[in-house]
Amino acid sequence: MKQRFCSLLVISTIALISFAQQTISLTGKWQFRIDRNDEGLDKGWYTISIGDETVRLPGTMCENGKGDDITLKTQWTGSLYDSSFYFNPAMEKYRKLDNLKLPFFLTPNKHYVGVAWYQRDIDIPEEWYGKPLSLFLERAHIQTMVWIDNKFMGNIMSMTTPHLYFLSPYLKSGKHRLTIRIDNRLRTTIDPGQNSHSVTDQTQGNWNGIVGRIELQSRPQIHLEPISVFPDLKNRVAKISFLILNETGKNHKGNIVLSAKSFNTSDPQTINPVTVPFTADSLIKKIDITLPLHDKMQLWSEFSPALYKLTVTLKSGDTVDSRDVEFGMREIKIEGRGIYVNGIRTMMRGTVENCDFPLTGYAPMDRASWETIFRKCKSYGLNAMRFHSYCPPEAAFEAADRVGIYLQPEGPSWPNHSTSLGQGKPIDAYLMDETIRMTSEYGNHASFVMLAAGNEPRGNWVAWVSKFVDYWKATDSRRIYTGASVGGSWAWQPKNQYHVKAGARGLNWDKTRPESMSDFRQNIDTVKQPFISHETGQWCAFPDFTEIPKYTGVKRAKNFELFQENLTDNDMADMSRRFLMASGKLQLLCYKHDLEKLYRTPDYAGFYLLGLNDYSGQGTALVGVLNVFWQEKGYVDSLSFRRFCNTTVPLVRMEKFVFNNNETLKAGVEVAHYGASDLKETTIRWKVRDMNGKVVEEGSLSKQTIPAGSRLALGNISMGLSKITAPAKLNLQVAIDGTAYANDWNFWVYPATVTDNSKGILVCHELDETAQKVLAKGGKVLLLAAGKVEYGKEVVQYYQPVFWNTSWFKMRPPHTTGAYIENSHPIFKNFVTDDWGDLQWWELLNKAQTMQLTDFPKGFHPLVQPIDTWFINRKLGMLFEAQVGKGKMVVCSMDLDNDLENRPVAHQLRYSILNYMQSKQFNPQYKIELSTIEDIFRKTAEKVKTYSKDVPDELKKGTR
């Protein structure tokens, strides 16, 4: 591996660290020609004008409107685990060419995988003759070949770093023909895995083009090459290493001058210049210089991202070559199971960035766009970002440096599905070479603190990543290393410095009632290295159809259009916004409790959400509290999110969130504090408020100092609930005095004694002859149908929402994404509820049956409506009222019968329903045929088929 590193560094020097002194931009119009049959090489297209068709570079074929129209036969790059779209009769209208709408992911305007040629004339200035010349292509995809006139300049294949071609220094001045052949086929370039975010149609797509800077560069014959900066905080110096390339063939003497200044702080530090003589008596001369920063050295971190601009100047006679490099003085170290930045223990609070940029189809190439994203992340309490199976362009590193975000780029590979790691395939050598190029190109950036080879490999991968980590630990100490980011069923990687792994994340609310006592210590207590949770969350919300007009670039939200039309076909168009808000609030609740469980865990090193924003691929995974454009959806803002996701988070341990009024609220108070300094002599205050904001009770805990990088138990709260005589929703807030850090939790209190009034109402469990007679005579019936439902029993409902989505995971339960509650209806007069299923609904909704109401009259909506997976959009219900014949009835599939003494929520809802049925307000709007209601108990729905045989790794058995 060291030989490969030296070879790449000296021979290729691909995309080295600095700009040339003189450049000529090649932005603009280029001749263009598709080489669909890959015949251009054999026919010598580089020797001729390739044609009259033109494109604009930087850009992709899709941006230029080039390529193939989308059809049912388009060969996508990526897995499709649910192919029911191609067979389901209900989808037939979306399979027609003039109305083609795909549910899998966003639909590009054009698609092309193959070879394309780009050509233009270039003009070499007279003064460049005899100087080293190069062609710089930033973010070309995937393999380029270059010719100047008829002479072949070589080929380069990199998905992450610029393609840098060294041209002849004796290229004559004047016009020359520049021809570039680009091949984006995986089978002829490199297959990193068809779902890798560097290539897959699930995210950016496998585009063809060049999207960054395109320029000619000239350099002096004696010039500087890769400049590396190694911060040494202990000795307050920066160690500078670089090469002098002497292409004159003669010995030269001169001086190297180093100067530096911090530039983004309120009190900039100017470093005294350092001058060092040199003798260039060979083609390559390695130089190492130490730059003292002294006592006023400024550190880079998430709290104060101070940056220095280093200028390295070479002077030899009349020759001057100068390079600027930005760097930050920081170190990242591991001690035990903790990650320390500049000696302060931190918690990595990150999101996964999936290269999902619908307007362009590729990651932004400008710093401003990335700064906007990173500042949004910081506003939501995050300090880190993992790039899933891809590496962003330099603009992202520059932006993260300025904002103060810790980055984990990855080798551009998910070596799974279509390839594997550690079995002698081309991906083995490519992935090692690519990460070497990444560290050579981006290694000085202060934000580049972690590195992984890629995502979730298969094959003999543990042995391969072990060598990968060993190599990087010995080669570059500026960051920490993990072999691969993996799911919970993947094997452990014994050589990792830290782990990014699932297995210690998520909520078990499908098995136990919500609480805040538990943590993940038993999942990681045997792990000796820092543990960062892999792809935390993945809780879904319903689609936001108001997004559709925002897709104005190279991709269209045809998937959203399909889901919206399907919702309309199923008579629920008017429910889309309600479904979004109800599911979104449940999604937010799940993220809150998921993250708080992580914060409660001793020695937990961090998490990567998947993600803060939506993921448009893999079946359409609406897992973000932000949409794919990093915009709010309407049910949460950054201030609310930061209450439970921040440097410092107050926490409580509570056994439950539902109480009777003869009980006592007990809560243990803790705080997780990963700020820049200790919180000294701090007071913790708590308040309980009612729904109107009135303080019911309050108190404080004794003052104490909270050290930075700690998780402390601070004391206990105890509050008797006897004075709460009516059903109530209350809110407990814990705040740190003198700071903005506060967190809160809703809880519910119910009367210990509830008396049903069922006089004159038939309460039954079947629509039997007795019930039918009561209805025929104009009576009232409460049908408690829990466990009796047939039409709808195929819908598996948990309290928590869909994970990722049902399409990608082959209809794995749960199938619903929360429930909408018509809380303004008088049936809930004696039952405190919002319009969504907050925590008190757990005992009613979790694993309860749903009723399919497809055959009910148009416009009919139940009072409690589970939100079905948006791929199917069945009209579901758990509570509804109806006129049946001369009578009136309420039907409920939630359990309102069993163990009511220990289920206060169910008991209270039953009480509220019966009170409503006794009132004059009991007057159902819709008349339903008895047979339609009977169908709920006798009709069988057709089983949902996905047709595809392959399944995601998480559904496969065995250890990967």
Buried (B, 14 or more C-beta within 10 A) or exposed (E): BEEEBEEBBBEBBBBBBBEBBBBBEBEEEBBBBBBEEEEBEEEEBBEEEBEEEBBEBBBBBBBBEBBBEBEEEBEBBBBBBBBBBEEBEEBEEBBEEEEBBBBBBBBBBBBBBBBBBBBBEBEBEEEBBEBBBBBBBBBBBBBBBBBBEEEEBEBBBBBBBBBBBBBEBEBEEEEBBBBBBBBBBBEEBBBBBBBBBBBBBBBBBBBBBBBBBBBBBBBBBBBBBBBBBBBBBEEBBBBBEBBBBBBBEEEBEBEBBBBBEBEBEEEEBEBEEBEEEBEBEEEEBEBEBBBEBEEEBBBBBBBBBBBBBBBBBBBBEEBBBBBEBBBBBBBBBBEEBBBBBBEBBBBBBBBBBBBBBBBBBBBBBEBEBBBBBBBBBBEBBBBBBBBBBBBBBBBBBBBBBBBBBBBBBBBBBBBBBBBBBBBEBEBBEBBBBBBBBBBBBBBBBBBBBBBBBBBBBBBEBBEBBBBBBBBBEEBBEBBBBBBBBBBBBBEBBEBBBBBBBBBBBBBEBBEEBBBBEBBBEEBBEEBEBBBBBBBBBBBBBBBBBBBBEBBEBBBBBBBBBBBBBBBEEBBBEEBBEBBBBBBBBBBBBBBBBBBBBBBBBEBBBBBBBBBBBBBBBBBBBBBBBBBBBBBEBEBBEBEBBBBBBBBBBBBBBBEBBBBBBEBEBBBBBBBBBBBBEBBEEBEBBBBBBEEEEEEBBEEEBEEBEBEBBBBBEBBEBEBEBEEBEEBBBBBBBBBBBEEEBBBBBBBBBBBBEBEBEBEEBBBBBEBEEEBBEBBEEEBBBBBBBBEBBBBBBBBBBBBBBBBBBBBBBBBBBBBBBBBBBBBEBBBBEBBBBBBBBBBBBBBBBBEBBBBBBBBBBEEBBBBBBBBBBBBBBBBBBBBBBBBBBEBBBBBBBBBBBEEBEEBBBBBBBBBBBBBBBBEEEBEBEBEBBBEBBEBBBEBEBEEBEBEBEEBBBBEEEEEB
